[in-house]
Amino acid sequence: MKTMSILYFIHQNKKYQVDFKLFKNHSKYFSLKKGIEVKKIEPLSLVDEFDFQCDLTEENINDFLQYFKSEDIKLTNTNIFQIKYLSHKYEVTKLIKEVDKYINNNHNSLIDEFLNIHSHNLARKDQFLSNLYIEDIISHHMSDYLDDDRLPILPINILYRIFSKFLNQMRINDDENQVKKIVDFFIKCIKHHGILVTRLFNFIELENDEIEYLIEKVNDEIGQLDIDPNFLQKKIIQFLCNKDKENSKKHLKIENKIEEIEE
């Protein structure tokens, strides 16, 4: 009788097992190792030293490995990022699609939970991987959260990552109202974090009307803001230079009109 080939994984000194044939049926992880015999495979480290620190629980791992047997898994807001990590690491295509579908359908509740945790200072260091995933989700939906008072109080390093991704995904200058919302968001960030957050706004290319709006907002709340004077000076210089160019163009048009009339 043919014996079942077993693949073993090790995580935090605990051993987990899965049927090797079932694993290969769903995972592309061994696709480049054709002909390999599982009896020659040493137990694999589930998370290697070059991976991010991942907040995997025993339950997460068991749920993931059970998927290869039952092709079924209960996804929740609690386990979604751990299963996302494992499904990508081991290239489980069908599960990746299920995870993406869950995230698309539940992104609002995932974002709300993340913001609530941070607004109450409940975040843990071992949630770093989950944070990276949720930061990416927030960046895709940040337009909907610019007015949310929980967003500006996130740690500065998280704000930098979210904001830079957000700006890479959109053309800011296509929507004037959007830019004004971002200016308002920036002012809130300064109130919470002070001068250090000024770097956040260096990512944005502003038109003259938007620079003027920024200057007005800063002027309105000047006593409450610890803003980098060099940053503001650059924006004012940019504003004045642009105004000078606009005036030069207007003056040139007037001169051309006068020449046309005289002819």
N, C-alpha and C positions, 0 to 999 in steps of 0.2 A: 504494500500500500504506500502511495506517495505521501511523504510527510510535508506539512505546511512549512514554508520558509518564513522565518521571522526576521523583521528588521527592528533593531532596538535603538531607541533614542535616550540620551542622558541629559537631564536638566536638574541642576542644583542637587547633585548626588542621588537623584532618584531615576530609576530606569522605567521606560515606557516601551510598549511593543505594539507592532501592527503587522498584519499579514503583508509580506513583501509584494506578492503578486497584486493584491488589491491596491496597494500603495502606487505601484507602477501603472495600474490601469487609469488612475486619476491624475497622477503627478508626472510632470516632464523632468523632474529633478535628475533622474538617472538616464535620461534619453541619450546622452552622449557617452554612456558607459555600457554599451550593448554587450551582452554575453557575460556580464558580471554575475557571479554566484554569491548569493547572500551569505553563505557560510564563510566566505572570505572577507566579509565586511565587518570591521570592528564596529562596536556601538558608536553611533554618531552623536555628537553634541548638538542638541536641538538649536541652540543659539551659540554661534561661535564668537570668539573674542573680538572680531572686527565688526560685529553687529552693534546696533544701538542697545543701550541698557533697556531691556523690555520687561514690562510689568506682567509677565505671564504667571497665571496661577495653575495649580494642578488640574482644576476643573476645565480651564481653557484648553489645556493640552489634551486631556481625555476627550473633550468634545470634538476637537480637531481630528484626532486619530480615529474616533468612532465614525466620523464622516466617511472614511474610506470603506467601511463595512456596510453602513446603512444608507449612504448618500443623502443623509438628512442631518440638519443641525439647526438648533434654535438660536437665532441671532438676536442679541439684545443690545441696548446702549452700553451695557456693562462689559460685554465681551467683544464687541464689533471690531475694535482696533487691534486686539490681540489676534483674532481670527484673520483679519486683513493682513497683518504682518506674516503670519504663518502661511497663509494661502499664496502670498506673493513669493515668499522665500522658497517654498517647495513647488511653486508653479502649478497650482491646482486651478486650472482654467475655469471650470464650472463653478467652483466655490468663489473665485474672484468675482465672477459676474453676479452671484447672489449677494456678496458683500457690497458691491457697488450699488446694486439696486436698493438694498436696505438703506445705505447712506443717503442716496438720492431722495428716498421717501421720508427719511427721518432727520434730515440735516438741521431743521429748526430746533428740535428737542435736544439734539446732540450739542448744538451751539449754546443753547440756554443752560444746559447742565454745566458745561465748561465755564461759562461766564459766572454762573452762580457760585461754583466752587472757588473761583479766584476772587470774587467779590467778598467772600467770607474767609479768605486766606486758608482754605482747606486743601490746596494743591500739595501733592507730595512729589519728592524728587524722583521716585521710581515710576512716575507717570510720564517721563520725558518722551517716550515713543508715541504714546497716545496724544500728547500735546502737539507733536509735529503733524500728525494726521489731522487733528481738529483745527490746527492753525491753517492748514491748506483749505479746509472746508470753509472756514470763516473768510479767508481771502476771496473765495469765489462768490460769497454772498455778503461781502462787507457793505455794499451799497444799502442793504436793508438794515444794517446795524450802526450806521454812522451816528444816528440820534440816540443810540442806547448808552446810557450813562455808565454801564458796566464795562464797556469796551476801553475807554481811556485809562481806567485804573489797572489794566493788565500790566505786568512787569515790562519794562522798556525793551528788553531783549525780545520778548514775544511780540510786542507792537512792531518792532523793526521788521521782523520776519514776515508777519502778516501783511504789513503795509507795503513792503517791497514787492511781494507776490501780487497783491491787489493792483498795484500800479502797472506791473508788467502785463496784466491781463486786460487792461482797458486803455482807451485813449482818453485821457482826462479832459483835454481841451474841447472835446466834442459836446460836452454838457456843462454849461455854465453853472446851473443850479447844483450839479454834482460837486463842482470845485468849491462852491461856497459852503456846501455841507462839509467838505473836507477841511476847509479853513476853520469852521466852527468846531470840528472835531479836534483839530490841532490846538486850538485855544484851550479846550478842555484838558487835553493831554499836558499842556504847559502848567495848568493849575495844579495838576496832580503830581507831576514829575519835575517841574522846573526847567532850568536851562538845558539839561542834558537831552531833552526830547527834541530840541531844535533840529538836530540832525535828521529827524524823521521827515521834516518838511523839505529838505534839500532835494529829495527825489522828484519833486513836482515842478513841472514847467508851467509857469503862470503867465497868462496874458495880462495886459495893462489893467483892464477892468477888475481882474481878480486880485492883482497886486494892490490896487486901490482899496478893494474890499478888505484885504488883509490888514492894511495900514489903519483903516477905520476901526476894525475890530480891536487891534492892539491898542489904539489910542483910547478907545472906550473903556478898556479895562487895564490901563497901563499900571495902575497901582497894585493890581492883583497878579501881575505876570512877571516871572523871572525869565526874561527872554534874552537870547544872545544878541547884543547890539551889532556885532559884525554881520550876523545873518540879516537883520533888519536893514542895515546900511546897504548891503548888496541888493536887496529887493528894491529899496528906494532909488538907488543908482540905476538899476535896470528900468524902473518905472520912468525916471526922468529921461534916460536915453531913448526909450521907446517913444515917449512924448515928443522929444526933439525930432525924431525921424518922421513921426506923423505930421508935425508942423512943417517940416521941410517939404514933404510930399504935397501938402495942401498949398504951400507957398508956390511950388513949382507949377501946380495945376492952374493957380491964379495967373501966374506969369504967362503961361501958354494961352490961356483964354484971352488975356489982354493983347497978346501978339496976334491972335486970330482976328480980334476985332479991329485992330489997327490996319491989318492987311485988307 
